[in-house]
Every structure is written in structure tokens, then in C-alpha cells.
């Protein structure tokens, strides 16, 4: 039996909103229940993604619609169950069920309101990716237009304080470097990067630099590896960016293939810098247009485990990366 897996980020809410029945095998998706079970996934975090161009006064309602879809899916099958805390997570990991946890991707969802942040927590949200591809007025994005040096505003500090009180984990994937350091300093508990890779291998703005990785490790935080080729491979990123600039409809189709082993390369590099207690998995499945060869979806994880074992990884180390590190983080945030 392969090791249990926690995947900290997927965008499969798109499939749910489109009416796809993810309890059954579905073509052209990464995540469905058969794939989750084949990959021995014990917890899949579903992100309610809020596009940056959503009207601010509609962002909260947009988010709630997606959280309702996630909750309905979690309750729709005997092999699925909603998970909100570490006790529920442990109970699920001891069974053959797949737990579903709700996250929100983009702090635009709170509409600059701490009351709406509280409402998200009442909807069982445990992770908030603070920002996406464009700046908010309280936190800057790594890819936003204009100044990325502001980090957190004074209201942004209030948001982080409230998240600590509400037990919502701050996720700095997509945040600017300045915001990363501001959040790390402000949060009383460990923060996470739910779907980010190593800048050392690929210079995407979304990736974590060495000092950020070391700081996450030193603070007890978590960095979860993303499976998108443009965050894993510098060659692919450059080809992909060039094709997008030429307005090619599917830029990923013009790029070279990426070997599956590159995921393990990122894991190993990040682990050597930040320590084995800092690394996790955050595929970004169903939100990415190209993954390495052979990575078809959630059923990939036993293959990744085989690769890591071939590199000499022990049972203990694999368990930490695959599920135990996030379980520890969740326990800390439940206190």
C-alpha cells in the first residue's frame, strides 16, 4: 500500500461548477474520486478561486457559491467526507475515505471586511491564499502591476491578526516577497505556501527564493510543491512566456516536454534548505495547463513515492512530505 497523501491545492471547483460529477471517472481533469483513491489521497484541499477581475462587491457571494459546491461534493459519496480540523483529518487518514478541506484563493473574497473573513471561517475555510495575480489594497502580489514593495498595509496586518484568532492559515503563494516577509513576521503561528516551487530551478515570480525557504523552515512553516511545468522548468517557462506574448491560444502546446523527475528535484532542493519538516505537496491540479510527462492527476502519487524511495528517502521522510507535515501545522492552528 502506498503512503497516504495530502494535496494542499487544487482548482477542481471549476469542474464542480461546470456540473461535472467528480465521483465518477471524468476525462480531461486531474482530480476525480477514482483518481484520488488510486493515488491514496487522504485529504484534498479544494480552493475556491476568486478571479482578480471579479467586482469587489460580488467577490464574497462568488466565493460562497464555490464553497457551497465544495461542501456538497464532500457530502455526496460514502468515500468522501468534509474535514475541518486535525482530529477529523486523523480519523480520515485511518480509513480509505478521501477528506475534502475548503480553502479560498484570493483575499479579494473578503471585500475588505473582517466580518466577511469571519463568515468564511463559519463556512469551514481553514486556508486563505492572501492574494492572486493582481494587488489588493491590503496585500501585494508577486505578479501585480506597479509597486510590489508595499507588502501588507495596516489593514492587512489586521487581517493576519484576525486569521490567527479565527484559526485560518495564511497562504503566501502568489504574495510578493515583501508581503511574504511581512506575513511571516506578523503571524503568531506558522504560515504556508500551498503551491509554490524553488526559484533556484525556475525563475517564476511565484517561486520561493532560498532565503524564503530557509525562513519557512526556521519558523515551522510549510512549502508545498506545485506541479505546473512553468514553475518547475526554466526552459518551459521561457518558451511558455514567449508563446503567450505572441498570443498563441494554447502556449503550452509549443513547449518542450518536462521529465517527471523534476518534481522530486524540487522536493529535494527545498528539503535540503528548509528541512524535512517543511516540505509538502500542492499540485495545483485542474488549475494548470501542463504537467510533467506521466503526471495525469491524483493517481500520480504512488509513482512519486517510488521516485523518492529510489533516491533513498526513508518511510519517515516520505510520510512527513506526503501528509504528516501538514497534519502538524493543522494541529498547531487548532490550538
KEMISE-798487 format. One record per residue (C-alpha): residue number from 1; x, z, y. Coordinates in nm, 2 decimals, always signed. Layout:
N
+-----+--------+--------+--------+
|  nr |     xx |     zz |     yy |
+-----+--------+--------+--------+
| NUM |      X |      Z |      Y |
...
+-----+--------+--------+--------+
//
This chain:
335
+-----+--------+--------+--------+
|  nr |     xx |     zz |     yy |
+-----+--------+--------+--------+
|   1 |  +0.00 |  +0.00 |  +0.00 |
|   2 |  +0.13 |  -0.10 |  +0.34 |
|   3 |  +0.17 |  +0.16 |  +0.62 |
|   4 |  -0.13 |  +0.23 |  +0.85 |
|   5 |  -0.12 |  +0.06 |  +1.19 |
|   6 |  -0.24 |  +0.15 |  +1.54 |
|   7 |  -0.26 |  -0.15 |  +1.77 |
|   8 |  -0.28 |  -0.04 |  +2.13 |
|   9 |  -0.42 |  -0.35 |  +2.29 |
|  10 |  -0.64 |  -0.65 |  +2.20 |
|  11 |  -0.87 |  -0.86 |  +2.41 |
|  12 |  -1.12 |  -0.93 |  +2.14 |
|  13 |  -1.40 |  -0.81 |  +2.36 |
|  14 |  -1.41 |  -1.18 |  +2.46 |
|  15 |  -1.52 |  -1.26 |  +2.11 |
|  16 |  -1.79 |  -0.99 |  +2.12 |
|  17 |  -1.93 |  -1.10 |  +2.45 |
|  18 |  -1.94 |  -1.46 |  +2.32 |
|  19 |  -2.16 |  -1.34 |  +2.03 |
|  20 |  -1.91 |  -1.38 |  +1.75 |
|  21 |  -1.97 |  -1.15 |  +1.45 |
|  22 |  -1.63 |  -0.99 |  +1.40 |
|  23 |  -1.75 |  -0.81 |  +1.09 |
|  24 |  -1.71 |  -1.14 |  +0.92 |
|  25 |  -1.41 |  -1.39 |  +0.89 |
|  26 |  -1.40 |  -1.58 |  +1.22 |
|  27 |  -1.20 |  -1.90 |  +1.28 |
|  28 |  -0.97 |  -1.92 |  +1.59 |
|  29 |  -0.95 |  -1.55 |  +1.65 |
|  30 |  -0.68 |  -1.29 |  +1.58 |
|  31 |  -0.90 |  -0.99 |  +1.52 |
|  32 |  -1.19 |  -0.96 |  +1.29 |
|  33 |  -1.28 |  -0.69 |  +1.03 |
|  34 |  -1.13 |  -0.87 |  +0.73 |
|  35 |  -0.80 |  -0.93 |  +0.91 |
|  36 |  -0.80 |  -0.56 |  +1.03 |
|  37 |  -0.85 |  -0.44 |  +0.68 |
|  38 |  -0.59 |  -0.68 |  +0.53 |
|  39 |  -0.34 |  -0.55 |  +0.79 |
|  40 |  -0.42 |  -0.19 |  +0.71 |
|  41 |  -0.51 |  -0.12 |  +1.07 |
|  42 |  -0.63 |  +0.23 |  +1.11 |
|  43 |  -0.70 |  +0.21 |  +1.48 |
|  44 |  -0.76 |  -0.10 |  +1.70 |
|  45 |  -0.78 |  -0.03 |  +2.08 |
|  46 |  -1.02 |  -0.28 |  +2.24 |
|  47 |  -0.96 |  -0.33 |  +2.61 |
|  48 |  -1.25 |  -0.40 |  +2.84 |
|  49 |  -1.06 |  -0.65 |  +3.06 |
|  50 |  -1.18 |  -0.70 |  +3.42 |
|  51 |  -1.06 |  -1.03 |  +3.58 |
|  52 |  -0.89 |  -0.98 |  +3.91 |
|  53 |  -1.13 |  -1.22 |  +4.08 |
|  54 |  -1.43 |  -1.00 |  +3.99 |
|  55 |  -1.62 |  -0.90 |  +4.30 |
|  56 |  -1.53 |  -0.54 |  +4.37 |
|  57 |  -1.89 |  -0.42 |  +4.39 |
|  58 |  -1.96 |  -0.58 |  +4.05 |
|  59 |  -1.64 |  -0.47 |  +3.86 |
|  60 |  -1.79 |  -0.14 |  +3.73 |
|  61 |  -2.10 |  -0.30 |  +3.59 |
|  62 |  -1.89 |  -0.57 |  +3.44 |
|  63 |  -1.68 |  -0.31 |  +3.27 |
|  64 |  -1.97 |  -0.11 |  +3.14 |
|  65 |  -2.12 |  -0.42 |  +2.98 |
|  66 |  -1.80 |  -0.47 |  +2.79 |
|  67 |  -1.76 |  -0.11 |  +2.69 |
|  68 |  -2.12 |  -0.12 |  +2.55 |
|  69 |  -2.02 |  -0.42 |  +2.34 |
|  70 |  -1.72 |  -0.24 |  +2.21 |
|  71 |  -1.92 |  +0.07 |  +2.12 |
|  72 |  -2.19 |  -0.14 |  +1.95 |
|  73 |  -1.92 |  -0.31 |  +1.74 |
|  74 |  -1.77 |  +0.02 |  +1.64 |
|  75 |  -2.10 |  +0.14 |  +1.51 |
|  76 |  -2.20 |  -0.19 |  +1.34 |
|  77 |  -2.04 |  -0.15 |  +1.00 |
|  78 |  -1.96 |  +0.12 |  +0.74 |
|  79 |  -1.60 |  +0.02 |  +0.76 |
|  80 |  -1.58 |  +0.07 |  +1.14 |
|  81 |  -1.60 |  +0.39 |  +1.34 |
|  82 |  -1.56 |  +0.49 |  +1.71 |
|  83 |  -1.25 |  +0.71 |  +1.78 |
|  84 |  -1.22 |  +0.92 |  +2.09 |
|  85 |  -0.96 |  +1.19 |  +2.01 |
|  86 |  -0.67 |  +1.28 |  +1.78 |
|  87 |  -0.89 |  +1.47 |  +1.53 |
|  88 |  -1.12 |  +1.17 |  +1.49 |
|  89 |  -0.81 |  +0.95 |  +1.46 |
|  90 |  -0.66 |  +1.16 |  +1.19 |
|  91 |  -0.99 |  +1.16 |  +1.00 |
|  92 |  -1.00 |  +0.78 |  +1.01 |
|  93 |  -0.64 |  +0.74 |  +0.91 |
|  94 |  -0.72 |  +0.93 |  +0.59 |
|  95 |  -0.98 |  +0.67 |  +0.49 |
|  96 |  -1.00 |  +0.29 |  +0.45 |
|  97 |  -1.20 |  +0.26 |  +0.77 |
|  98 |  -1.09 |  +0.10 |  +1.10 |
|  99 |  -1.12 |  +0.31 |  +1.41 |
| 100 |  -1.21 |  +0.15 |  +1.74 |
| 101 |  -1.10 |  +0.30 |  +2.07 |
| 102 |  -1.21 |  +0.19 |  +2.41 |
| 103 |  -0.97 |  +0.11 |  +2.69 |
| 104 |  -1.01 |  -0.05 |  +3.03 |
| 105 |  -0.77 |  -0.32 |  +3.16 |
| 106 |  -0.76 |  -0.32 |  +3.54 |
| 107 |  -0.83 |  -0.03 |  +3.77 |
| 108 |  -1.05 |  -0.27 |  +3.97 |
| 109 |  -1.32 |  -0.13 |  +3.74 |
| 110 |  -1.34 |  +0.20 |  +3.93 |
| 111 |  -1.43 |  +0.03 |  +4.26 |
| 112 |  -1.21 |  +0.28 |  +4.45 |
| 113 |  -1.43 |  +0.57 |  +4.32 |
| 114 |  -1.31 |  +0.88 |  +4.13 |
| 115 |  -1.68 |  +0.93 |  +4.03 |
| 116 |  -1.67 |  +0.59 |  +3.86 |
| 117 |  -1.35 |  +0.69 |  +3.69 |
| 118 |  -1.53 |  +1.00 |  +3.56 |
| 119 |  -1.81 |  +0.77 |  +3.44 |
| 120 |  -1.56 |  +0.56 |  +3.24 |
| 121 |  -1.44 |  +0.88 |  +3.07 |
| 122 |  -1.80 |  +0.96 |  +2.97 |
| 123 |  -1.81 |  +0.61 |  +2.81 |
| 124 |  -1.52 |  +0.74 |  +2.58 |
| 125 |  -1.25 |  +0.55 |  +2.76 |
| 126 |  -0.91 |  +0.70 |  +2.68 |
| 127 |  -0.67 |  +0.44 |  +2.82 |
| 128 |  -0.67 |  +0.27 |  +3.16 |
| 129 |  -0.43 |  -0.02 |  +3.23 |
| 130 |  -0.40 |  +0.06 |  +3.60 |
| 131 |  -0.38 |  -0.30 |  +3.74 |
| 132 |  -0.37 |  -0.66 |  +3.62 |
| 133 |  -0.22 |  -0.97 |  +3.77 |
| 134 |  -0.31 |  -0.90 |  +4.14 |
| 135 |  -0.25 |  -0.59 |  +4.35 |
| 136 |  -0.52 |  -0.33 |  +4.41 |
| 137 |  -0.53 |  -0.14 |  +4.73 |
| 138 |  -0.40 |  +0.17 |  +4.55 |
| 139 |  -0.15 |  +0.03 |  +4.30 |
| 140 |  +0.07 |  -0.28 |  +4.29 |
| 141 |  +0.10 |  -0.54 |  +4.01 |
| 142 |  +0.43 |  -0.68 |  +3.88 |
| 143 |  +0.28 |  -1.03 |  +3.94 |
| 144 |  +0.08 |  -0.98 |  +4.25 |
| 145 |  +0.13 |  -1.20 |  +4.56 |
| 146 |  +0.31 |  -1.04 |  +4.85 |
| 147 |  +0.47 |  -0.70 |  +4.86 |
| 148 |  +0.53 |  -0.53 |  +4.52 |
| 149 |  +0.73 |  -0.24 |  +4.66 |
| 150 |  +0.44 |  -0.01 |  +4.76 |
| 151 |  +0.37 |  +0.14 |  +4.41 |
| 152 |  +0.10 |  +0.40 |  +4.43 |
| 153 |  -0.09 |  +0.47 |  +4.75 |
| 154 |  -0.21 |  +0.82 |  +4.83 |
| 155 |  -0.54 |  +0.73 |  +4.67 |
| 156 |  -0.35 |  +0.60 |  +4.37 |
| 157 |  -0.19 |  +0.94 |  +4.34 |
| 158 |  -0.54 |  +1.09 |  +4.33 |
| 159 |  -0.64 |  +0.85 |  +4.06 |
| 160 |  -0.34 |  +0.96 |  +3.84 |
| 161 |  -0.42 |  +1.33 |  +3.91 |
| 162 |  -0.79 |  +1.27 |  +3.81 |
| 163 |  -0.68 |  +1.08 |  +3.50 |
| 164 |  -0.47 |  +1.38 |  +3.39 |
| 165 |  -0.77 |  +1.60 |  +3.44 |
| 166 |  -1.00 |  +1.37 |  +3.26 |
| 167 |  -0.76 |  +1.30 |  +2.98 |
| 168 |  -0.74 |  +0.93 |  +3.04 |
| 169 |  -0.39 |  +0.79 |  +2.96 |
| 170 |  -0.23 |  +0.58 |  +3.23 |
| 171 |  -0.10 |  +0.24 |  +3.10 |
| 172 |  +0.16 |  +0.08 |  +3.32 |
| 173 |  +0.16 |  -0.26 |  +3.15 |
| 174 |  +0.12 |  -0.51 |  +3.45 |
| 175 |  +0.23 |  -0.25 |  +3.70 |
| 176 |  +0.51 |  -0.32 |  +3.95 |
| 177 |  +0.84 |  -0.15 |  +3.90 |
| 178 |  +0.77 |  +0.08 |  +4.20 |
| 179 |  +0.43 |  +0.17 |  +4.05 |
| 180 |  +0.59 |  +0.24 |  +3.72 |
| 181 |  +0.83 |  +0.50 |  +3.87 |
| 182 |  +0.55 |  +0.65 |  +4.09 |
| 183 |  +0.32 |  +0.69 |  +3.80 |
| 184 |  +0.59 |  +0.83 |  +3.58 |
| 185 |  +0.67 |  +1.09 |  +3.84 |
| 186 |  +0.31 |  +1.18 |  +3.92 |
| 187 |  +0.16 |  +1.21 |  +3.57 |
| 188 |  +0.20 |  +1.56 |  +3.42 |
| 189 |  +0.17 |  +1.40 |  +3.07 |
| 190 |  +0.34 |  +1.11 |  +2.90 |
| 191 |  +0.24 |  +0.76 |  +3.01 |
| 192 |  +0.23 |  +0.44 |  +2.80 |
| 193 |  +0.30 |  +0.07 |  +2.83 |
| 194 |  +0.04 |  -0.06 |  +2.59 |
| 195 |  +0.15 |  -0.42 |  +2.56 |
| 196 |  +0.50 |  -0.49 |  +2.70 |
| 197 |  +0.83 |  -0.62 |  +2.57 |
| 198 |  +1.20 |  -0.59 |  +2.65 |
| 199 |  +1.32 |  -0.76 |  +2.97 |
| 200 |  +1.66 |  -0.78 |  +2.81 |
| 201 |  +1.54 |  -1.07 |  +2.59 |
| 202 |  +1.28 |  -1.23 |  +2.82 |
| 203 |  +1.27 |  -1.21 |  +3.19 |
| 204 |  +0.89 |  -1.20 |  +3.23 |
| 205 |  +0.79 |  -0.97 |  +3.51 |
| 206 |  +0.56 |  -0.79 |  +3.26 |
| 207 |  +0.85 |  -0.67 |  +3.05 |
| 208 |  +1.03 |  -0.34 |  +3.07 |
| 209 |  +1.39 |  -0.31 |  +3.20 |
| 210 |  +1.65 |  -0.09 |  +3.03 |
| 211 |  +1.61 |  +0.20 |  +3.28 |
| 212 |  +1.23 |  +0.19 |  +3.24 |
| 213 |  +1.26 |  +0.21 |  +2.86 |
| 214 |  +1.51 |  +0.50 |  +2.88 |
| 215 |  +1.28 |  +0.68 |  +3.12 |
| 216 |  +0.98 |  +0.64 |  +2.90 |
| 217 |  +1.18 |  +0.77 |  +2.61 |
| 218 |  +1.31 |  +1.07 |  +2.81 |
| 219 |  +0.96 |  +1.16 |  +2.93 |
| 220 |  +0.80 |  +1.14 |  +2.59 |
| 221 |  +0.61 |  +0.82 |  +2.67 |
| 222 |  +0.54 |  +0.51 |  +2.47 |
| 223 |  +0.62 |  +0.14 |  +2.49 |
| 224 |  +0.42 |  -0.09 |  +2.26 |
| 225 |  +0.55 |  -0.44 |  +2.18 |
| 226 |  +0.34 |  -0.74 |  +2.28 |
| 227 |  +0.33 |  -1.05 |  +2.05 |
| 228 |  +0.30 |  -1.32 |  +2.32 |
| 229 |  +0.57 |  -1.58 |  +2.29 |
| 230 |  +0.62 |  -1.60 |  +2.67 |
| 231 |  +0.70 |  -1.22 |  +2.67 |
| 232 |  +0.92 |  -1.24 |  +2.36 |
| 233 |  +1.13 |  -1.55 |  +2.41 |
| 234 |  +1.30 |  -1.66 |  +2.73 |
| 235 |  +1.32 |  -2.02 |  +2.62 |
| 236 |  +0.95 |  -2.03 |  +2.55 |
| 237 |  +0.88 |  -1.85 |  +2.88 |
| 238 |  +1.07 |  -2.11 |  +3.08 |
| 239 |  +0.91 |  -2.40 |  +2.90 |
| 240 |  +0.56 |  -2.24 |  +2.94 |
| 241 |  +0.61 |  -2.17 |  +3.31 |
| 242 |  +0.73 |  -2.53 |  +3.37 |
| 243 |  +0.43 |  -2.68 |  +3.19 |
| 244 |  +0.19 |  -2.45 |  +3.39 |
| 245 |  +0.34 |  -2.57 |  +3.71 |
| 246 |  +0.27 |  -2.93 |  +3.60 |
| 247 |  -0.09 |  -2.83 |  +3.54 |
| 248 |  -0.08 |  -2.91 |  +3.17 |
| 249 |  -0.41 |  -2.80 |  +3.02 |
| 250 |  -0.26 |  -2.61 |  +2.72 |
| 251 |  +0.10 |  -2.54 |  +2.83 |
| 252 |  +0.18 |  -2.35 |  +2.50 |
| 253 |  +0.15 |  -2.68 |  +2.31 |
| 254 |  +0.45 |  -2.82 |  +2.49 |
| 255 |  +0.68 |  -2.53 |  +2.40 |
| 256 |  +0.92 |  -2.48 |  +2.11 |
| 257 |  +0.82 |  -2.25 |  +1.82 |
| 258 |  +0.93 |  -1.89 |  +1.81 |
| 259 |  +1.05 |  -1.72 |  +1.50 |
| 260 |  +0.86 |  -1.42 |  +1.37 |
| 261 |  +1.17 |  -1.20 |  +1.35 |
| 262 |  +1.18 |  -1.19 |  +1.73 |
| 263 |  +0.92 |  -0.91 |  +1.73 |
| 264 |  +1.15 |  -0.70 |  +1.52 |
| 265 |  +1.43 |  -0.78 |  +1.76 |
| 266 |  +1.24 |  -0.64 |  +2.05 |
| 267 |  +1.14 |  -0.33 |  +1.85 |
| 268 |  +1.50 |  -0.27 |  +1.75 |
| 269 |  +1.64 |  -0.31 |  +2.10 |
| 270 |  +1.37 |  -0.09 |  +2.26 |
| 271 |  +1.41 |  +0.17 |  +1.99 |
| 272 |  +1.79 |  +0.18 |  +2.04 |
| 273 |  +1.74 |  +0.25 |  +2.41 |
| 274 |  +1.44 |  +0.47 |  +2.41 |
| 275 |  +1.44 |  +0.64 |  +2.07 |
| 276 |  +1.22 |  +0.60 |  +1.77 |
| 277 |  +0.96 |  +0.83 |  +1.91 |
| 278 |  +0.89 |  +0.59 |  +2.20 |
| 279 |  +0.80 |  +0.26 |  +2.02 |
| 280 |  +0.46 |  +0.14 |  +1.91 |
| 281 |  +0.26 |  -0.18 |  +1.87 |
| 282 |  +0.04 |  -0.35 |  +2.12 |
| 283 |  -0.02 |  -0.71 |  +2.00 |
| 284 |  -0.24 |  -0.84 |  +2.29 |
| 285 |  -0.43 |  -1.03 |  +2.02 |
| 286 |  -0.71 |  -1.26 |  +2.14 |
| 287 |  -0.55 |  -1.24 |  +2.49 |
| 288 |  -0.25 |  -1.46 |  +2.41 |
| 289 |  -0.23 |  -1.83 |  +2.36 |
| 290 |  +0.08 |  -1.84 |  +2.14 |
| 291 |  +0.23 |  -1.60 |  +1.89 |
| 292 |  +0.54 |  -1.65 |  +1.67 |
| 293 |  +0.53 |  -1.86 |  +1.36 |
| 294 |  +0.32 |  -1.70 |  +1.09 |
| 295 |  +0.15 |  -1.44 |  +1.32 |
| 296 |  -0.21 |  -1.52 |  +1.26 |
| 297 |  -0.37 |  -1.20 |  +1.36 |
| 298 |  -0.42 |  -0.84 |  +1.25 |
| 299 |  -0.33 |  -0.93 |  +0.89 |
| 300 |  +0.03 |  -0.98 |  +1.00 |
| 301 |  +0.14 |  -0.61 |  +1.00 |
| 302 |  +0.25 |  -0.59 |  +0.63 |
| 303 |  +0.48 |  -0.88 |  +0.70 |
| 304 |  +0.63 |  -0.70 |  +1.00 |
| 305 |  +0.68 |  -0.39 |  +0.78 |
| 306 |  +0.87 |  -0.60 |  +0.53 |
| 307 |  +1.09 |  -0.73 |  +0.80 |
| 308 |  +1.17 |  -0.38 |  +0.93 |
| 309 |  +1.24 |  -0.25 |  +0.58 |
| 310 |  +1.48 |  -0.54 |  +0.53 |
| 311 |  +1.66 |  -0.41 |  +0.84 |
| 312 |  +1.70 |  -0.06 |  +0.69 |
| 313 |  +1.41 |  +0.12 |  +0.86 |
| 314 |  +1.30 |  +0.43 |  +0.67 |
| 315 |  +0.95 |  +0.53 |  +0.59 |
| 316 |  +0.96 |  +0.79 |  +0.86 |
| 317 |  +1.07 |  +0.55 |  +1.13 |
| 318 |  +0.81 |  +0.29 |  +1.03 |
| 319 |  +0.53 |  +0.54 |  +1.03 |
| 320 |  +0.64 |  +0.65 |  +1.38 |
| 321 |  +0.63 |  +0.30 |  +1.52 |
| 322 |  +0.31 |  +0.19 |  +1.33 |
| 323 |  +0.09 |  +0.49 |  +1.41 |
| 324 |  +0.25 |  +0.84 |  +1.44 |
| 325 |  +0.39 |  +0.80 |  +1.79 |
| 326 |  +0.06 |  +0.72 |  +1.95 |
| 327 |  -0.11 |  +0.99 |  +1.74 |
| 328 |  +0.13 |  +1.24 |  +1.91 |
| 329 |  +0.06 |  +1.10 |  +2.25 |
| 330 |  -0.32 |  +1.13 |  +2.19 |
| 331 |  -0.27 |  +1.49 |  +2.07 |
| 332 |  -0.09 |  +1.58 |  +2.39 |
| 333 |  -0.36 |  +1.42 |  +2.61 |
| 334 |  -0.63 |  +1.60 |  +2.42 |
| 335 |  -0.49 |  +1.94 |  +2.52 |
+-----+--------+--------+--------+
//
